[in-house]
Amino acid sequence: MLAYGWSSSAPAQTKKERNSASQRYEINQAFDGSVYHKDNNVWVCTREFAELFGMPKQFIGNVKGVAAAAFRIESKSYQACGYGGKANACRMVDACVLDLYFDESKTPLPWATDIKSQWVPSNSSMYWLRLPNSRVERPYGKLSIDSSPEVIRNKLLPDAIVAFADPVTKVESKFTTNANAGKGGPESVSDALPLRGYMRDFYRNLSVVSLNFGCGRLDRKDVNIRLDALRKSPFKYESRSHRLYLPPAFVQQMNGKMTEHSEKNAIFYRSLFKPPLGTNAE
């Protein structure tokens, strides 16, 4: 019997149903001549998490504070246009996303809501509706969701969703990181990571939290993430919990994805202007 109360005994699948029906990650992601949905995340996880979902051994790493982390770069549902003063010079808007899987039997999260699942509808048609009284009715953003009235919100770093708060002070808690504090120590803070959404009890004791992560290369070889109770000042916290550690091998993979993203954008920007005379354009 493995962790999370799951048994490894599962019926063998035929080649015909491998990609479409298998519950095992390695089988589901193996090309067998038919079309399949390829995972675009880079992963790091504990051995128990890998065994639970049938993931390859190379995903197992020295991650701490979470059962697994997955990073990807995805395109939003709209474009940014007008580059170089040209109305039709457009490119897709991308988001760098970090999913964190918590085993709440070991690391229970300080939930500030009883709602089991919430997501910011940033890819919805609602994104384009300018609400007449949004600054009054939705002071934390037009896509914001009402939080519990007892939670003390951070007004300088507003989030659409308030999922966590210090259990004692009721001060809103946000995920922060030292990822870009190249000269700081492990407890330093360089960025807050906005909450994209969450699902409690995704499977057994596992809950998943999805965060917006910056798309620039990270300054540190290893990255710490914490859940800080923030009141007013952006990076001064009243309490800190849930220290997470992302190992260097995973951070290197994240940087690889970001480098590819940066190079793709550079090609687009160069295409907006004619190269100087006497140079070789790509």
Contacts in CASP RR format, 6 or more apart in sequence:
PFRMAT RR
TARGET T0000
AUTHOR 0000-0000-0000
METHOD contacts of the structure
MODEL  1
MLAYGWSSSAPAQTKKERNSASQRYEINQAFDGSVYHKDNNVWVCTREFA
ELFGMPKQFIGNVKGVAAAAFRIESKSYQACGYGGKANACRMVDACVLDL
YFDESKTPLPWATDIKSQWVPSNSSMYWLRLPNSRVERPYGKLSIDSSPE
VIRNKLLPDAIVAFADPVTKVESKFTTNANAGKGGPESVSDALPLRGYMR
DFYRNLSVVSLNFGCGRLDRKDVNIRLDALRKSPFKYESRSHRLYLPPAF
VQQMNGKMTEHSEKNAIFYRSLFKPPLGTNAE
1 7 0 8 1.000
2 8 0 8 1.000
2 48 0 8 1.000
2 51 0 8 1.000
2 52 0 8 1.000
3 48 0 8 1.000
3 49 0 8 1.000
3 51 0 8 1.000
3 52 0 8 1.000
3 103 0 8 1.000
4 48 0 8 1.000
4 52 0 8 1.000
4 103 0 8 1.000
4 203 0 8 1.000
4 204 0 8 1.000
4 205 0 8 1.000
4 206 0 8 1.000
5 204 0 8 1.000
6 52 0 8 1.000
6 204 0 8 1.000
8 51 0 8 1.000
10 23 0 8 1.000
10 24 0 8 1.000
13 21 0 8 1.000
13 22 0 8 1.000
13 27 0 8 1.000
15 32 0 8 1.000
18 27 0 8 1.000
18 28 0 8 1.000
18 30 0 8 1.000
18 32 0 8 1.000
19 27 0 8 1.000
19 28 0 8 1.000
19 30 0 8 1.000
19 31 0 8 1.000
19 32 0 8 1.000
19 34 0 8 1.000
19 35 0 8 1.000
19 36 0 8 1.000
20 34 0 8 1.000
20 36 0 8 1.000
22 28 0 8 1.000
24 53 0 8 1.000
24 54 0 8 1.000
25 39 0 8 1.000
25 53 0 8 1.000
25 54 0 8 1.000
25 55 0 8 1.000
25 56 0 8 1.000
26 54 0 8 1.000
26 55 0 8 1.000
26 56 0 8 1.000
28 36 0 8 1.000
29 36 0 8 1.000
29 38 0 8 1.000
29 39 0 8 1.000
40 72 0 8 1.000
40 73 0 8 1.000
40 74 0 8 1.000
41 70 0 8 1.000
41 71 0 8 1.000
41 72 0 8 1.000
41 99 0 8 1.000
42 70 0 8 1.000
42 71 0 8 1.000
42 72 0 8 1.000
42 250 0 8 1.000
42 253 0 8 1.000
42 254 0 8 1.000
42 257 0 8 1.000
43 55 0 8 1.000
43 59 0 8 1.000
43 68 0 8 1.000
43 69 0 8 1.000
43 70 0 8 1.000
43 250 0 8 1.000
44 59 0 8 1.000
44 60 0 8 1.000
44 61 0 8 1.000
44 63 0 8 1.000
44 68 0 8 1.000
44 69 0 8 1.000
44 246 0 8 1.000
44 247 0 8 1.000
44 249 0 8 1.000
44 250 0 8 1.000
45 55 0 8 1.000
45 59 0 8 1.000
45 60 0 8 1.000
45 61 0 8 1.000
45 63 0 8 1.000
45 67 0 8 1.000
45 68 0 8 1.000
45 69 0 8 1.000
45 101 0 8 1.000
46 60 0 8 1.000
46 61 0 8 1.000
46 63 0 8 1.000
46 67 0 8 1.000
46 68 0 8 1.000
47 60 0 8 1.000
48 67 0 8 1.000
49 55 0 8 1.000
49 67 0 8 1.000
49 68 0 8 1.000
49 101 0 8 1.000
50 56 0 8 1.000
50 57 0 8 1.000
50 59 0 8 1.000
50 60 0 8 1.000
61 247 0 8 1.000
61 249 0 8 1.000
61 250 0 8 1.000
62 245 0 8 1.000
62 247 0 8 1.000
63 69 0 8 1.000
63 244 0 8 1.000
63 245 0 8 1.000
63 246 0 8 1.000
63 247 0 8 1.000
63 250 0 8 1.000
64 243 0 8 1.000
64 244 0 8 1.000
64 245 0 8 1.000
65 102 0 8 1.000
65 107 0 8 1.000
65 242 0 8 1.000
65 243 0 8 1.000
65 244 0 8 1.000
65 245 0 8 1.000
66 100 0 8 1.000
66 101 0 8 1.000
66 102 0 8 1.000
66 103 0 8 1.000
66 107 0 8 1.000
66 244 0 8 1.000
67 101 0 8 1.000
67 102 0 8 1.000
67 103 0 8 1.000
67 206 0 8 1.000
68 100 0 8 1.000
68 101 0 8 1.000
69 98 0 8 1.000
69 99 0 8 1.000
69 100 0 8 1.000
69 101 0 8 1.000
69 244 0 8 1.000
69 246 0 8 1.000
69 250 0 8 1.000
70 98 0 8 1.000
70 99 0 8 1.000
70 101 0 8 1.000
71 96 0 8 1.000
71 97 0 8 1.000
71 98 0 8 1.000
71 99 0 8 1.000
71 213 0 8 1.000
71 250 0 8 1.000
71 253 0 8 1.000
71 254 0 8 1.000
71 257 0 8 1.000
72 96 0 8 1.000
72 97 0 8 1.000
72 257 0 8 1.000
73 94 0 8 1.000
73 95 0 8 1.000
73 96 0 8 1.000
73 97 0 8 1.000
73 215 0 8 1.000
73 257 0 8 1.000
73 258 0 8 1.000
73 261 0 8 1.000
74 94 0 8 1.000
74 95 0 8 1.000
74 97 0 8 1.000
75 92 0 8 1.000
75 93 0 8 1.000
75 94 0 8 1.000
75 95 0 8 1.000
76 92 0 8 1.000
76 93 0 8 1.000
76 94 0 8 1.000
76 95 0 8 1.000
76 122 0 8 1.000
76 123 0 8 1.000
77 123 0 8 1.000
77 127 0 8 1.000
78 93 0 8 1.000
78 127 0 8 1.000
79 90 0 8 1.000
79 91 0 8 1.000
79 92 0 8 1.000
79 93 0 8 1.000
80 90 0 8 1.000
80 91 0 8 1.000
80 92 0 8 1.000
80 93 0 8 1.000
81 87 0 8 1.000
81 88 0 8 1.000
81 89 0 8 1.000
81 90 0 8 1.000
82 88 0 8 1.000
82 89 0 8 1.000
82 90 0 8 1.000
83 89 0 8 1.000
83 90 0 8 1.000
83 91 0 8 1.000
83 268 0 8 1.000
83 269 0 8 1.000
83 272 0 8 1.000
84 272 0 8 1.000
84 273 0 8 1.000
86 272 0 8 1.000
89 272 0 8 1.000
91 265 0 8 1.000
91 268 0 8 1.000
94 215 0 8 1.000
94 261 0 8 1.000
95 212 0 8 1.000
95 215 0 8 1.000
96 212 0 8 1.000
96 213 0 8 1.000
96 214 0 8 1.000
96 215 0 8 1.000
96 216 0 8 1.000
96 257 0 8 1.000
96 258 0 8 1.000
96 261 0 8 1.000
97 196 0 8 1.000
97 210 0 8 1.000
97 211 0 8 1.000
97 212 0 8 1.000
97 213 0 8 1.000
98 193 0 8 1.000
98 210 0 8 1.000
98 211 0 8 1.000
98 212 0 8 1.000
98 213 0 8 1.000
99 208 0 8 1.000
99 209 0 8 1.000
99 210 0 8 1.000
99 211 0 8 1.000
100 208 0 8 1.000
100 209 0 8 1.000
100 210 0 8 1.000
100 211 0 8 1.000
100 225 0 8 1.000
100 244 0 8 1.000
101 202 0 8 1.000
101 206 0 8 1.000
101 207 0 8 1.000
101 208 0 8 1.000
102 109 0 8 1.000
102 206 0 8 1.000
102 207 0 8 1.000
102 208 0 8 1.000
102 209 0 8 1.000
102 242 0 8 1.000
103 205 0 8 1.000
103 206 0 8 1.000
104 201 0 8 1.000
104 205 0 8 1.000
104 206 0 8 1.000
104 207 0 8 1.000
105 205 0 8 1.000
106 205 0 8 1.000
107 242 0 8 1.000
109 164 0 8 1.000
109 207 0 8 1.000
109 209 0 8 1.000
109 227 0 8 1.000
109 242 0 8 1.000
110 164 0 8 1.000
110 165 0 8 1.000
110 166 0 8 1.000
110 167 0 8 1.000
110 173 0 8 1.000
110 227 0 8 1.000
110 241 0 8 1.000
111 163 0 8 1.000
111 164 0 8 1.000
111 200 0 8 1.000
112 147 0 8 1.000
112 148 0 8 1.000
112 151 0 8 1.000
112 162 0 8 1.000
112 163 0 8 1.000
112 164 0 8 1.000
112 165 0 8 1.000
112 170 0 8 1.000
112 172 0 8 1.000
112 173 0 8 1.000
113 147 0 8 1.000
113 148 0 8 1.000
113 162 0 8 1.000
113 163 0 8 1.000
116 199 0 8 1.000
116 200 0 8 1.000
116 201 0 8 1.000
117 197 0 8 1.000
117 198 0 8 1.000
117 199 0 8 1.000
117 200 0 8 1.000
118 145 0 8 1.000
118 161 0 8 1.000
118 163 0 8 1.000
118 197 0 8 1.000
118 198 0 8 1.000
119 161 0 8 1.000
119 196 0 8 1.000
119 197 0 8 1.000
119 198 0 8 1.000
119 210 0 8 1.000
120 143 0 8 1.000
120 160 0 8 1.000
120 161 0 8 1.000
120 195 0 8 1.000
120 196 0 8 1.000
120 197 0 8 1.000
121 127 0 8 1.000
121 143 0 8 1.000
122 143 0 8 1.000
122 196 0 8 1.000
126 142 0 8 1.000
126 143 0 8 1.000
127 143 0 8 1.000
129 142 0 8 1.000
130 142 0 8 1.000
131 137 0 8 1.000
131 138 0 8 1.000
131 142 0 8 1.000
134 141 0 8 1.000
134 142 0 8 1.000
138 144 0 8 1.000
139 158 0 8 1.000
140 153 0 8 1.000
140 158 0 8 1.000
140 159 0 8 1.000
140 160 0 8 1.000
141 158 0 8 1.000
141 160 0 8 1.000
143 160 0 8 1.000
144 158 0 8 1.000
144 159 0 8 1.000
144 160 0 8 1.000
144 161 0 8 1.000
145 160 0 8 1.000
145 161 0 8 1.000
145 162 0 8 1.000
147 153 0 8 1.000
147 161 0 8 1.000
147 162 0 8 1.000
147 172 0 8 1.000
148 162 0 8 1.000
148 165 0 8 1.000
150 170 0 8 1.000
151 162 0 8 1.000
151 165 0 8 1.000
151 170 0 8 1.000
151 171 0 8 1.000
151 172 0 8 1.000
152 165 0 8 1.000
152 169 0 8 1.000
152 170 0 8 1.000
152 171 0 8 1.000
152 172 0 8 1.000
152 231 0 8 1.000
153 162 0 8 1.000
153 172 0 8 1.000
154 171 0 8 1.000
154 172 0 8 1.000
154 174 0 8 1.000
154 230 0 8 1.000
154 231 0 8 1.000
154 232 0 8 1.000
154 234 0 8 1.000
155 232 0 8 1.000
156 232 0 8 1.000
156 233 0 8 1.000
156 234 0 8 1.000
157 174 0 8 1.000
157 192 0 8 1.000
157 230 0 8 1.000
157 234 0 8 1.000
159 172 0 8 1.000
159 174 0 8 1.000
159 194 0 8 1.000
159 195 0 8 1.000
160 194 0 8 1.000
160 195 0 8 1.000
161 195 0 8 1.000
161 197 0 8 1.000
161 198 0 8 1.000
162 172 0 8 1.000
163 195 0 8 1.000
163 197 0 8 1.000
163 198 0 8 1.000
163 209 0 8 1.000
164 172 0 8 1.000
164 173 0 8 1.000
164 174 0 8 1.000
164 227 0 8 1.000
165 171 0 8 1.000
165 172 0 8 1.000
165 173 0 8 1.000
165 229 0 8 1.000
166 173 0 8 1.000
166 229 0 8 1.000
166 238 0 8 1.000
166 239 0 8 1.000
168 239 0 8 1.000
169 229 0 8 1.000
169 238 0 8 1.000
169 239 0 8 1.000
171 229 0 8 1.000
171 230 0 8 1.000
171 231 0 8 1.000
171 238 0 8 1.000
171 239 0 8 1.000
172 229 0 8 1.000
172 230 0 8 1.000
172 231 0 8 1.000
173 227 0 8 1.000
173 228 0 8 1.000
173 229 0 8 1.000
173 230 0 8 1.000
173 239 0 8 1.000
173 241 0 8 1.000
174 192 0 8 1.000
174 193 0 8 1.000
174 195 0 8 1.000
174 227 0 8 1.000
174 228 0 8 1.000
174 230 0 8 1.000
175 192 0 8 1.000
175 193 0 8 1.000
175 195 0 8 1.000
175 209 0 8 1.000
175 211 0 8 1.000
175 225 0 8 1.000
175 226 0 8 1.000
175 227 0 8 1.000
175 228 0 8 1.000
176 189 0 8 1.000
176 191 0 8 1.000
176 192 0 8 1.000
176 193 0 8 1.000
176 225 0 8 1.000
176 226 0 8 1.000
176 227 0 8 1.000
176 228 0 8 1.000
176 230 0 8 1.000
176 235 0 8 1.000
176 237 0 8 1.000
177 189 0 8 1.000
177 190 0 8 1.000
177 191 0 8 1.000
177 193 0 8 1.000
177 223 0 8 1.000
177 224 0 8 1.000
177 225 0 8 1.000
177 226 0 8 1.000
178 184 0 8 1.000
178 185 0 8 1.000
178 186 0 8 1.000
178 187 0 8 1.000
178 188 0 8 1.000
178 189 0 8 1.000
178 190 0 8 1.000
178 220 0 8 1.000
178 223 0 8 1.000
178 224 0 8 1.000
179 190 0 8 1.000
179 191 0 8 1.000
179 213 0 8 1.000
179 218 0 8 1.000
179 219 0 8 1.000
179 220 0 8 1.000
179 223 0 8 1.000
179 225 0 8 1.000
180 190 0 8 1.000
180 191 0 8 1.000
180 218 0 8 1.000
180 219 0 8 1.000
180 220 0 8 1.000
181 188 0 8 1.000
181 189 0 8 1.000
181 190 0 8 1.000
181 219 0 8 1.000
181 220 0 8 1.000
182 190 0 8 1.000
182 219 0 8 1.000
182 220 0 8 1.000
186 224 0 8 1.000
187 224 0 8 1.000
189 226 0 8 1.000
189 228 0 8 1.000
189 235 0 8 1.000
190 219 0 8 1.000
191 214 0 8 1.000
192 230 0 8 1.000
192 234 0 8 1.000
192 235 0 8 1.000
193 211 0 8 1.000
193 212 0 8 1.000
193 213 0 8 1.000
193 225 0 8 1.000
194 211 0 8 1.000
194 212 0 8 1.000
195 209 0 8 1.000
195 210 0 8 1.000
195 211 0 8 1.000
195 212 0 8 1.000
196 210 0 8 1.000
196 211 0 8 1.000
196 212 0 8 1.000
197 209 0 8 1.000
197 210 0 8 1.000
198 207 0 8 1.000
198 208 0 8 1.000
198 209 0 8 1.000
198 210 0 8 1.000
199 207 0 8 1.000
199 208 0 8 1.000
200 207 0 8 1.000
201 207 0 8 1.000
202 208 0 8 1.000
213 254 0 8 1.000
215 258 0 8 1.000
215 261 0 8 1.000
215 262 0 8 1.000
216 258 0 8 1.000
216 262 0 8 1.000
217 255 0 8 1.000
217 258 0 8 1.000
217 259 0 8 1.000
217 262 0 8 1.000
218 251 0 8 1.000
218 254 0 8 1.000
218 255 0 8 1.000
218 258 0 8 1.000
220 251 0 8 1.000
221 248 0 8 1.000
221 251 0 8 1.000
221 252 0 8 1.000
222 245 0 8 1.000
222 246 0 8 1.000
222 247 0 8 1.000
222 248 0 8 1.000
222 251 0 8 1.000
223 245 0 8 1.000
223 246 0 8 1.000
223 251 0 8 1.000
224 243 0 8 1.000
224 244 0 8 1.000
224 245 0 8 1.000
224 246 0 8 1.000
225 243 0 8 1.000
225 244 0 8 1.000
225 246 0 8 1.000
226 240 0 8 1.000
226 241 0 8 1.000
226 242 0 8 1.000
226 243 0 8 1.000
226 244 0 8 1.000
227 240 0 8 1.000
227 241 0 8 1.000
227 242 0 8 1.000
228 235 0 8 1.000
228 237 0 8 1.000
228 239 0 8 1.000
228 240 0 8 1.000
229 237 0 8 1.000
229 238 0 8 1.000
229 239 0 8 1.000
229 240 0 8 1.000
230 236 0 8 1.000
230 237 0 8 1.000
230 238 0 8 1.000
231 238 0 8 1.000
246 254 0 8 1.000
267 282 0 8 1.000
270 281 0 8 1.000
270 282 0 8 1.000
274 281 0 8 1.000
275 281 0 8 1.000
END
